[in-house]
């Protein structure tokens, strides 16, 4: 039997086979009890306000060839979770495992190798581009950094541009000469330049026109089908989440309150917060729109530096009772419909 030191060594260092593609359906990412607190603003030199609990005990997995959506109101911790995965933000506690390797235990060399496999796509790709670089140089930059440009790098850039329906000649131009949708294509193609297996997509289409959004989403789905990519898709647009995601995690005030397949979440939501979000999704059919009950949440979102006791949603929930203030609900399948929700009184609603 291997001892603990042997197990830690296996976890802390990527194997030589890290660059092999993960088979479709295999676990690429596993997040375990992720917590991220930010220090409060300093009022006096010796005193600070309570820490802001941006992410509190979040766990989920993502599989090759699958899209996991993380949805919730602004400030719920979606982006903090996403940035913690790629180590742009150091987690306060918890583990993030990529293909079985604990990212928090990797040394500098190992992290450099793993970064080729995990890439982040920002909402505004322009912020990630050097404006003095041509598109060719923007895409070639990660290849050069990791020593992979000298061996056919120019051909690789041309191939990547074709992959996203752009021409190699576009590489001679600068990012600002392209439309928002084309710049996002450039951002996506740079993310997969090093054969990434996991893309963290932080609201990648929210700044685009509706017609362009559809084009970019279709591109992402096509790339996923070709390359068996795993996506973590952060968004607040539930219609977009329903279109692209296979599974959905609903976040509220730093916690996941419900998780399931998109069919389970959209057709049988059991957490009151999920039900309220879905009741606000626009419906094209006027007859269905008029017959649907709109759930209006009262009050403001509590401060993450001082969340409510027990259930964090109870201050805005119409089902709240005494137990909700006394006992924090665990993410469990209490309603018996096959997917978990963190509510003492979880009851599935009809399709919204």
C-alpha positions as CSV (number, residue, x, y, z in Angstrom):
1,X,0.0,0.0,0.0
2,X,1.3,3.5,-0.9
3,X,2.0,5.7,2.0
4,X,0.7,9.3,2.3
5,X,3.9,10.8,1.0
6,X,3.7,8.7,-2.1
7,X,0.1,9.8,-2.6
8,X,1.0,13.5,-2.2
9,X,3.8,13.1,-4.7
10,X,1.4,11.6,-7.3
11,X,-1.0,14.5,-6.6
12,X,1.5,17.3,-6.7
13,X,3.3,16.6,-9.9
14,X,1.8,16.1,-13.4
15,X,2.7,12.8,-15.1
16,X,4.4,12.7,-18.5
17,X,1.0,11.8,-20.0
18,X,-0.6,15.1,-19.1
19,X,-0.7,16.2,-22.7
20,X,-2.8,13.1,-23.7
21,X,-6.4,14.1,-24.4
22,X,-8.9,13.1,-21.7
23,X,-11.6,10.8,-23.1
24,X,-15.1,12.2,-23.4
25,X,-17.0,11.9,-20.2
26,X,-14.0,11.6,-17.9
27,X,-13.5,14.0,-15.0
28,X,-11.3,16.9,-16.0
29,X,-11.9,19.3,-13.1
30,X,-12.9,18.6,-9.5
31,X,-13.5,21.5,-7.1
32,X,-13.7,20.5,-3.5
33,X,-15.0,22.8,-0.7
34,X,-13.7,25.9,-2.3
35,X,-13.6,29.0,-0.1
36,X,-12.4,32.5,-0.9
37,X,-12.5,35.3,1.6
38,X,-11.4,38.8,0.9
39,X,-10.2,41.1,3.7
40,X,-12.5,43.9,4.5
41,X,-11.5,47.6,4.2
42,X,-9.3,48.9,6.9
43,X,-10.8,51.7,9.1
44,X,-7.9,52.0,11.6
45,X,-4.4,50.7,11.3
46,X,-5.1,48.0,13.9
47,X,-8.7,47.0,13.0
48,X,-10.3,45.5,9.9
49,X,-13.9,44.8,9.1
50,X,-15.1,41.2,8.8
51,X,-13.9,39.3,5.7
52,X,-16.0,39.2,2.7
53,X,-17.1,35.6,2.0
54,X,-17.1,35.7,-1.8
55,X,-17.2,31.9,-2.2
56,X,-18.2,29.5,0.6
57,X,-17.8,25.7,0.4
58,X,-18.4,25.3,-3.3
59,X,-17.9,21.8,-4.9
60,X,-18.5,20.5,-8.4
61,X,-17.0,18.5,-11.2
62,X,-16.6,19.1,-15.0
63,X,-16.2,16.4,-17.6
64,X,-14.5,16.3,-21.0
65,X,-17.0,17.1,-23.7
66,X,-19.4,18.7,-21.2
67,X,-20.4,22.3,-20.4
68,X,-21.1,23.2,-16.7
69,X,-22.9,26.4,-16.3
70,X,-22.6,28.6,-13.2
71,X,-25.4,31.1,-13.0
72,X,-26.6,33.7,-10.4
73,X,-27.1,37.4,-9.8
74,X,-24.2,39.8,-9.9
75,X,-22.0,39.4,-6.8
76,X,-22.9,35.8,-6.1
77,X,-19.3,34.6,-6.5
78,X,-19.4,33.2,-10.1
79,X,-16.4,35.0,-11.4
80,X,-14.4,34.6,-8.1
81,X,-15.0,30.8,-8.5
82,X,-13.9,30.9,-12.1
83,X,-10.7,32.9,-11.4
84,X,-9.8,30.6,-8.4
85,X,-9.9,27.6,-10.7
86,X,-7.1,29.1,-12.9
87,X,-5.3,30.4,-9.9
88,X,-5.7,34.0,-10.9
89,X,-7.0,34.3,-7.3
90,X,-5.5,32.2,-4.6
91,X,-8.3,30.2,-2.7
92,X,-8.6,30.7,1.0
93,X,-9.1,26.9,1.4
94,X,-10.4,23.9,-0.5
95,X,-8.9,21.9,-3.3
96,X,-8.9,22.3,-7.1
97,X,-7.9,19.1,-9.0
98,X,-7.2,19.2,-12.7
99,X,-7.1,15.6,-14.1
100,X,-6.3,14.4,-10.6
101,X,-3.5,16.9,-9.8
102,X,-4.0,19.3,-6.9
103,X,-3.2,22.7,-8.4
104,X,-2.4,24.1,-4.9
105,X,0.4,21.6,-4.5
106,X,2.2,22.0,-7.9
107,X,5.6,23.6,-8.0
108,X,6.4,26.4,-10.4
109,X,7.5,24.1,-13.3
110,X,4.5,21.9,-12.9
111,X,2.1,24.9,-12.9
112,X,3.7,26.2,-16.1
113,X,2.9,22.8,-17.8
114,X,-0.7,22.7,-16.5
115,X,-1.4,26.3,-17.6
116,X,-1.2,25.0,-21.2
117,X,-4.2,22.8,-20.4
118,X,-6.4,25.3,-18.6
119,X,-7.3,28.6,-20.3
120,X,-9.5,31.6,-19.4
121,X,-11.7,33.4,-21.9
122,X,-12.7,36.9,-20.7
123,X,-15.9,38.8,-21.3
124,X,-14.0,41.5,-23.2
125,X,-11.1,39.9,-25.1
126,X,-9.5,43.3,-25.8
127,X,-8.3,43.5,-22.2
128,X,-6.3,40.4,-22.8
129,X,-4.6,41.6,-26.0
130,X,-1.5,43.7,-26.4
131,X,-2.8,46.4,-28.8
132,X,0.7,46.6,-30.4
133,X,0.6,43.0,-31.5
134,X,-0.9,41.8,-34.7
135,X,-3.5,39.0,-34.5
136,X,-0.8,36.5,-35.6
137,X,1.4,37.6,-32.7
138,X,-1.5,37.5,-30.2
139,X,-2.2,33.9,-31.1
140,X,1.4,32.9,-31.4
141,X,2.4,34.4,-28.0
142,X,1.5,31.4,-25.9
143,X,3.2,29.1,-28.4
144,X,6.4,31.2,-28.0
145,X,6.2,31.4,-24.2
146,X,6.0,27.6,-24.0
147,X,8.7,27.0,-26.7
148,X,6.3,25.5,-29.3
149,X,6.4,28.1,-32.0
150,X,9.7,27.2,-33.7
151,X,8.3,23.9,-34.8
152,X,5.6,24.9,-37.3
153,X,4.2,27.8,-35.2
154,X,3.2,29.9,-38.3
155,X,1.3,27.0,-39.8
156,X,-0.4,26.4,-36.4
157,X,-1.6,30.0,-36.2
158,X,-3.0,29.8,-39.8
159,X,-4.8,26.5,-38.9
160,X,-6.3,28.0,-35.8
161,X,-7.7,31.0,-37.7
162,X,-9.3,28.7,-40.2
163,X,-10.8,26.7,-37.3
164,X,-12.8,29.7,-36.2
165,X,-13.8,30.7,-39.8
166,X,-11.2,33.4,-40.2
167,X,-8.5,33.6,-42.9
168,X,-4.7,33.4,-42.3
169,X,-4.4,36.9,-43.8
170,X,-6.3,38.3,-40.9
171,X,-3.3,37.6,-38.8
172,X,-1.5,40.6,-40.3
173,X,-4.1,43.0,-38.9
174,X,-4.5,44.3,-35.3
175,X,-7.3,43.3,-32.9
176,X,-8.9,46.8,-32.8
177,X,-9.6,46.4,-36.6
178,X,-12.1,43.6,-36.0
179,X,-15.6,43.6,-34.6
180,X,-16.5,42.4,-31.1
181,X,-17.5,39.0,-32.3
182,X,-14.3,38.5,-34.3
183,X,-12.2,39.6,-31.4
184,X,-13.9,37.0,-29.2
185,X,-13.1,34.4,-31.9
186,X,-9.5,35.5,-31.6
187,X,-9.6,35.2,-27.8
188,X,-11.1,31.7,-28.1
189,X,-8.6,30.5,-30.7
190,X,-5.7,31.8,-28.6
191,X,-7.1,29.9,-25.6
192,X,-7.0,26.6,-27.6
193,X,-3.6,27.3,-29.2
194,X,-1.8,25.0,-26.7
195,X,-4.3,22.2,-27.0
196,X,-6.2,23.2,-23.9
197,X,-8.6,20.7,-22.4
198,X,-10.5,23.0,-20.0
199,X,-11.8,26.5,-20.9
200,X,-13.2,28.8,-18.2
201,X,-15.6,31.1,-20.1
202,X,-16.5,34.2,-18.1
203,X,-19.6,35.7,-19.7
204,X,-17.9,35.4,-23.1
205,X,-20.9,36.7,-25.2
206,X,-22.7,39.1,-22.8
207,X,-21.1,42.2,-24.5
208,X,-22.1,41.0,-28.0
209,X,-25.2,41.6,-30.1
210,X,-27.8,38.8,-30.1
211,X,-27.0,37.5,-33.6
212,X,-23.3,37.5,-32.9
213,X,-23.9,35.7,-29.6
214,X,-25.4,32.8,-31.5
215,X,-22.5,32.6,-33.8
216,X,-19.9,32.5,-31.0
217,X,-22.0,30.0,-29.0
218,X,-22.3,27.7,-32.1
219,X,-18.5,28.0,-32.6
220,X,-17.9,27.0,-29.0
221,X,-20.2,24.0,-29.3
222,X,-18.5,23.0,-32.6
223,X,-15.0,23.2,-31.0
224,X,-16.2,21.2,-28.1
225,X,-17.6,18.4,-30.3
226,X,-14.3,18.3,-32.3
227,X,-11.9,18.5,-29.4
228,X,-13.9,17.1,-26.4
229,X,-13.2,20.3,-24.5
230,X,-14.6,20.8,-21.0
231,X,-16.2,24.2,-20.4
232,X,-17.1,26.0,-17.2
233,X,-19.5,28.7,-18.5
234,X,-20.2,31.6,-16.2
235,X,-23.2,33.7,-17.1
236,X,-26.3,35.5,-15.7
237,X,-28.3,34.9,-18.9
238,X,-30.5,31.8,-18.2
239,X,-31.6,31.5,-21.8
240,X,-27.9,31.3,-22.9
241,X,-27.2,28.8,-20.1
242,X,-30.1,26.6,-21.3
243,X,-28.8,26.7,-24.9
244,X,-25.2,25.7,-24.3
245,X,-24.9,23.9,-20.9
246,X,-25.3,20.2,-20.1
247,X,-25.4,20.8,-16.3
248,X,-26.1,23.9,-14.2
249,X,-25.0,25.1,-10.8
250,X,-27.1,28.0,-9.3
251,X,-25.2,30.3,-6.9
252,X,-26.5,32.7,-4.3
253,X,-24.3,34.7,-2.0
254,X,-21.2,32.5,-2.5
255,X,-22.9,29.1,-2.2
256,X,-24.4,26.7,-4.7
257,X,-28.1,26.4,-3.9
258,X,-29.1,23.9,-6.6
259,X,-27.4,21.7,-9.1
260,X,-28.5,19.4,-11.9
261,X,-28.8,18.8,-15.6
262,X,-30.3,21.6,-17.6
263,X,-33.5,19.6,-18.0
264,X,-33.8,19.1,-14.2
265,X,-33.0,22.8,-13.5
266,X,-35.2,24.3,-16.1
267,X,-38.2,21.9,-16.0
268,X,-38.2,20.9,-12.3
269,X,-36.5,23.6,-10.2
270,X,-36.8,22.9,-6.5
271,X,-35.0,25.8,-4.8
272,X,-37.1,29.0,-4.3
273,X,-34.2,31.1,-5.7
274,X,-34.0,29.1,-8.9
275,X,-37.7,29.3,-9.3
276,X,-37.6,33.1,-8.9
277,X,-34.8,33.4,-11.5
278,X,-36.6,31.2,-14.0
279,X,-39.9,33.1,-13.6
280,X,-38.1,36.2,-14.9
281,X,-36.8,34.5,-18.1
282,X,-38.6,36.1,-21.2
283,X,-41.1,33.8,-23.0
284,X,-41.9,34.4,-26.6
285,X,-45.4,32.8,-26.6
286,X,-47.9,35.4,-25.2
287,X,-50.3,32.7,-24.0
288,X,-47.6,31.1,-21.9
289,X,-46.3,34.4,-20.8
290,X,-49.6,35.5,-19.4
291,X,-50.3,32.2,-17.6
292,X,-46.9,32.1,-15.8
293,X,-46.7,33.4,-12.3
294,X,-43.9,36.0,-11.8
295,X,-42.0,35.6,-8.5
296,X,-40.8,38.9,-7.2
297,X,-38.1,38.8,-4.6
298,X,-38.4,41.3,-1.8
299,X,-35.4,43.1,-0.2
300,X,-31.8,43.5,-1.3
301,X,-29.1,40.8,-1.4
302,X,-27.4,40.7,2.0
303,X,-23.8,41.8,2.4
304,X,-21.3,39.0,1.9
305,X,-19.3,40.3,4.8
306,X,-22.3,39.6,7.1
307,X,-24.5,36.9,5.5
308,X,-27.7,35.8,7.3
309,X,-27.5,32.9,9.8
310,X,-28.8,29.5,8.6
311,X,-30.0,29.7,5.0
312,X,-28.5,32.7,3.2
313,X,-31.6,33.1,1.0
314,X,-34.1,33.2,3.9
315,X,-34.3,37.0,4.1
316,X,-35.8,37.1,0.6
317,X,-37.6,33.7,0.6
318,X,-41.4,33.3,0.9
319,X,-41.0,29.8,2.3
320,X,-38.7,30.7,5.2
321,X,-39.5,29.4,8.7
322,X,-37.7,29.3,12.0
323,X,-35.5,26.4,11.1
324,X,-34.1,28.4,8.1
325,X,-32.5,30.9,10.5
326,X,-31.2,28.2,12.9
327,X,-29.9,25.5,10.5
328,X,-28.0,26.0,7.3
329,X,-29.5,23.6,4.6
330,X,-27.1,21.1,3.0
331,X,-27.1,20.5,-0.8
332,X,-29.2,17.4,-0.8
333,X,-32.0,15.8,-2.9
334,X,-34.7,16.3,-0.4
335,X,-37.5,16.5,-2.9
336,X,-36.7,13.1,-4.5
337,X,-36.5,14.4,-8.1
338,X,-32.9,13.4,-8.7
339,X,-30.9,16.6,-8.2
340,X,-29.8,18.4,-5.0
341,X,-30.9,21.7,-3.7
342,X,-29.9,23.6,-0.5
343,X,-33.4,24.2,0.9
344,X,-35.3,22.8,3.9
345,X,-38.5,23.0,2.0
346,X,-37.4,22.2,-1.5
347,X,-40.4,21.5,-3.8
348,X,-40.2,21.0,-7.5
349,X,-42.2,23.4,-9.6
350,X,-43.6,22.8,-13.0
351,X,-41.8,23.8,-16.1
352,X,-41.2,27.5,-16.3
